[in-house]
Amino acid sequence: MRNSLFIYLFFAFSLMLCQHSVAQPSDNRYASRQLLLRDEGLSKLNYIDLAHPEKNYFIAIPAGRDMQLVGQGRVMLGTGKGYEERAIKTGDKVAELTTYDGTVAARRLRNGHTVLAGLNWQGKKGIVLIELDQNQAVQRTINYPDFNYVRLIRETTEGTFLITANDRVFEGKPDGSIMWQATLTKQAKAQHAWQAQRLGNGQTLVSGGYSANFQRFDKKGVFVDSISGPPVVNPHFYAGFQVLANGNWVVANWQGHGADHGASGTQILEYTPAGKLVWSWKQDPDKQSSIQGVLVLDGLDISRPHVDDAQGRMVPY
């Protein structure tokens, strides 16, 4: 009887640990983390300082997708009409573009221009990218007509674009040609794949949306492996992610549309490339619903714009 009680208490305690951050509170790498979160369920931008919660804010923003550090202490948020720029420390809106109704995502390029993505847009069929200069003048329009879905864009170091398109991810050239593509592993429903990053070994990492996992593909577009779980975090929809300086991946585990998902799952997860969950952060159900995007600000110079390097990591330029 005593042994049975011991086993029961052991597993109960283990489960309790799994429901909280994997990192120990004394580990300052995690205890002092600063996060920018895009809560799609409540349409809010969240700033979370784990060491100084008095600095946290939860500010209403338009619906849209993606986040990027664009310098001068600002974050750019894609909206349905273009983008907004917000001051990271306060959440105040400092710039916006609202003249491109139908925008799906926005991304700042290395040349300082902004690319907007849309679908069956601007008089063209399929995926359409519009590149705007600093004066909002159109510099080029890129069209990938053979796709019927689009989510996020990532510029590679070669000047091509990695684009997620439901159950596919592809690399497109500025001339509209396709130089690489892969198909996500089959699932019971449409994946709505979210984001893709090219890694240093030539593989491409994709957050698989409703696949509820990361998927990796080799240089030929062949599936390599997937990473998810454990079940206690309730994997539901893997959305925006960031490759950290140490090579780990932090992802938003989105839980559904609307305002009533704050108690569902653990929505910020950090994995090693080997698939080990090394840290997680549980959202406050009274303040958050369903987190779609995450940026870990630790060690980043927010005064400078950031893009992705050849390892897939965010670096200043």
C-alpha positions in Angstrom: 0.0 0.0 0.0 2.8 2.4 0.9 4.6 1.6 -2.4 1.4 2.3 -4.4 0.9 5.6 -2.6 4.6 6.6 -3.4 4.1 5.7 -7.1 0.9 7.8 -7.2 2.5 10.8 -5.6 5.5 10.5 -7.9 3.5 10.6 -11.1 1.2 13.4 -9.8 4.2 15.5 -9.0 5.7 14.7 -12.5 2.5 15.8 -14.2 2.5 19.0 -12.2 6.0 19.8 -13.4 5.0 19.2 -17.0 2.2 21.8 -16.7 4.7 24.6 -16.0 7.9 25.8 -17.4 10.4 23.1 -17.9 13.3 25.4 -16.9 14.2 25.8 -13.2 13.2 29.3 -11.8 16.8 29.8 -10.8 17.9 29.6 -14.4 18.2 33.3 -15.4 18.2 32.4 -19.1 14.5 31.8 -18.7 13.5 33.7 -15.5 14.4 37.1 -17.2 12.9 36.4 -20.6 11.1 39.1 -22.5 8.5 38.1 -25.1 6.4 39.8 -27.7 3.3 37.8 -28.4 0.5 38.1 -31.0 -2.7 36.9 -29.5 -5.0 36.2 -32.4 -7.9 35.1 -30.3 -8.2 38.5 -28.7 -6.5 40.5 -31.5 -3.9 41.9 -29.1 -0.2 42.5 -28.9 1.4 41.4 -25.6 4.7 42.4 -24.1 5.7 40.0 -21.4 8.7 40.6 -19.1 9.0 37.5 -16.8 11.3 39.3 -14.4 9.3 42.6 -14.3 5.6 41.8 -14.9 4.7 45.4 -14.0 6.0 46.3 -17.5 3.6 43.9 -19.3 0.9 45.2 -21.6 -2.0 43.8 -23.6 -3.0 46.2 -26.4 -5.7 45.8 -29.1 -4.4 45.6 -32.7 -6.0 44.8 -36.0 -6.3 41.2 -37.2 -3.4 40.0 -39.3 -0.3 37.9 -39.4 3.4 37.9 -38.6 5.7 40.1 -36.5 9.2 41.4 -37.2 11.7 43.7 -35.5 12.2 46.6 -37.8 14.5 48.9 -35.8 14.1 52.1 -33.8 12.6 50.0 -31.0 9.7 49.0 -33.3 7.9 45.8 -34.3 6.0 45.5 -37.6 2.7 43.7 -37.6 1.0 42.5 -40.8 -2.6 43.6 -41.0 -5.5 43.0 -43.5 -4.8 46.3 -45.1 -1.0 46.4 -45.0 0.9 46.8 -41.7 1.4 48.7 -38.5 4.6 49.6 -36.6 4.4 49.7 -32.8 6.8 50.8 -30.1 8.0 47.6 -28.4 8.2 49.0 -24.9 4.8 50.8 -24.9 2.7 49.2 -27.7 2.0 52.7 -29.1 1.3 52.8 -32.9 4.0 54.9 -34.6 3.4 54.1 -38.3 0.9 52.3 -40.5 0.0 51.4 -44.1 -3.7 50.9 -44.7 -4.2 51.1 -48.5 -3.7 47.5 -49.5 -6.9 45.7 -48.5 -6.6 41.9 -48.8 -3.0 41.8 -47.4 -2.3 38.4 -45.8 1.2 39.1 -44.5 3.9 41.7 -44.5 7.7 41.4 -44.3 10.6 43.9 -44.3 13.4 43.0 -46.7 17.1 43.5 -46.4 17.0 46.4 -48.8 14.6 48.2 -46.4 11.6 47.7 -48.7 8.5 46.0 -47.5 6.8 43.0 -49.3 3.1 42.4 -48.9 1.5 39.0 -49.8 -2.0 38.4 -51.0 -4.1 35.8 -52.8 -5.9 36.3 -56.1 -5.0 39.9 -55.5 -4.0 43.0 -57.4 -5.6 41.7 -60.6 -3.6 38.5 -60.6 -4.3 34.8 -59.9 -2.6 32.8 -57.1 0.0 34.2 -54.7 1.0 37.8 -55.3 3.8 39.7 -53.7 4.1 43.5 -53.9 7.4 45.1 -53.0 7.1 48.7 -51.7 10.0 51.2 -51.1 10.3 53.5 -48.2 7.9 55.9 -49.9 5.3 53.2 -50.5 5.9 53.2 -54.2 5.6 49.8 -55.9 9.0 48.5 -57.1 8.0 45.1 -58.4 5.1 42.6 -58.4 5.9 38.9 -58.1 3.3 36.3 -59.0 3.1 32.5 -58.3 -0.1 31.7 -60.0 -0.3 27.9 -59.3 -1.1 28.2 -55.6 -4.5 28.7 -53.9 -3.3 29.5 -50.3 -0.7 31.7 -48.7 0.5 32.4 -45.2 4.0 33.8 -44.4 7.0 34.9 -46.4 10.7 34.6 -45.5 13.5 36.1 -47.6 16.5 33.8 -47.8 20.1 35.0 -47.9 20.0 34.4 -51.6 17.2 36.8 -52.2 14.6 34.1 -52.9 11.3 33.7 -50.9 10.2 30.7 -48.7 6.4 30.7 -48.7 3.9 28.5 -47.0 0.9 27.5 -49.0 -1.4 25.2 -47.0 0.0 21.7 -47.4 3.0 22.9 -49.4 6.1 25.1 -48.8 8.1 26.4 -51.7 11.0 28.6 -52.6 10.3 31.1 -55.3 12.5 33.4 -57.3 11.7 37.0 -57.9 10.9 36.2 -61.5 8.0 34.0 -60.4 9.7 30.6 -61.0 9.8 27.8 -58.4 13.2 26.4 -57.5 12.2 24.1 -54.6 9.1 22.8 -53.0 7.9 20.2 -50.5 4.6 18.7 -49.5 3.8 18.3 -45.8 2.9 14.9 -44.5 -0.8 14.0 -44.9 -3.2 14.9 -42.1 -6.9 14.5 -41.5 -7.6 18.2 -42.4 -5.9 21.0 -44.3 -2.6 21.9 -42.6 -2.6 25.6 -43.2 1.2 25.5 -42.8 2.4 28.7 -41.2 6.1 29.5 -41.5 9.3 28.2 -43.1 13.0 28.8 -42.3 16.0 27.6 -44.2 18.5 26.0 -41.7 22.3 26.0 -41.9 22.4 22.3 -43.0 20.2 23.1 -46.0 17.1 21.6 -44.6 13.9 23.6 -44.4 12.0 23.8 -41.1 8.2 24.3 -41.3 5.6 25.0 -38.6 2.8 22.7 -39.8 -0.3 24.5 -38.7 -3.0 21.9 -37.9 -0.3 19.2 -38.3 0.5 20.4 -34.8 4.2 19.8 -35.3 7.4 21.0 -36.9 8.4 19.3 -40.1 11.8 19.2 -41.7 12.6 18.7 -45.4 15.9 18.1 -47.2 17.4 19.9 -50.2 15.3 17.7 -52.5 12.0 18.4 -50.7 11.9 15.0 -49.1 10.4 14.7 -45.6 13.1 14.2 -42.9 11.2 14.1 -39.6 8.7 15.9 -37.4 8.7 17.2 -33.8 5.7 17.8 -31.5 4.3 17.2 -28.0 4.3 16.1 -25.3 0.5 15.5 -25.1 0.3 17.6 -21.9 0.9 20.8 -23.8 -2.1 20.0 -26.1 -0.4 20.4 -29.5 -3.1 22.0 -31.7 -1.7 24.4 -34.4 2.0 25.2 -34.6 2.2 28.8 -35.9 4.9 31.5 -35.7 8.3 30.5 -34.5 11.8 31.8 -34.0 15.2 30.1 -34.3 17.2 31.2 -31.3 20.9 32.0 -31.2 21.5 28.6 -29.5 19.7 26.9 -32.3 16.6 26.0 -30.4 13.1 26.7 -31.8 10.4 28.6 -29.9 6.9 28.3 -31.4 3.4 29.5 -30.7 1.0 26.6 -30.1 -2.2 28.4 -31.2 -5.4 26.9 -29.8 -8.3 28.3 -31.8 -10.2 31.3 -33.0 -12.0 33.5 -30.5 -11.7 34.7 -26.9 -12.2 31.5 -24.9 -9.0 29.5 -25.3 -6.8 30.9 -22.6 -7.0 27.8 -20.5 -6.3 25.5 -23.4 -2.8 24.0 -23.8 0.6 25.5 -23.2 1.0 28.0 -25.9 4.8 28.9 -26.0 7.1 26.0 -26.5 10.9 25.7 -26.9 12.4 22.6 -28.5 16.0 21.6 -29.3 16.6 20.5 -32.9 16.6 16.9 -31.5 13.0 17.3 -30.4 13.4 17.8 -26.7 11.0 20.3 -25.0 13.4 22.3 -22.8 11.1 25.2 -21.9 7.5 26.2 -22.0 5.4 29.1 -20.9 1.8 28.9 -19.8 -0.4 31.8 -20.8 -2.6 33.7 -18.4 -6.2 32.6 -19.2 -7.5 35.9 -17.8 -5.4 38.0 -20.2 -4.7 35.8 -23.3 -6.7 33.5 -25.5 -4.8 32.0 -28.5 -1.2 33.0 -29.3 -0.3 33.0 -32.9 3.1 34.7 -33.0 6.1 34.9 -30.6 9.4 36.8 -30.5 12.0 36.2 -27.8 13.7 39.5 -27.3 16.6 38.3 -25.1 19.9 39.4 -26.3 18.5 41.3 -29.3 19.2 44.9 -30.1 15.7 46.3 -30.8 17.2 49.5 -32.1 18.2 47.6 -35.3 16.1 45.8 -37.9 16.4 42.1 -38.0 16.3 39.5 -40.8 17.0 35.8 -41.0 20.6 34.6 -41.5 21.8 31.4 -43.3 21.1 29.4 -40.1 17.5 30.7 -39.9 18.2 32.9 -36.9 17.2 36.5 -36.5 20.1 38.8 -36.8 20.5 42.6 -37.1 21.4 44.2 -40.4 
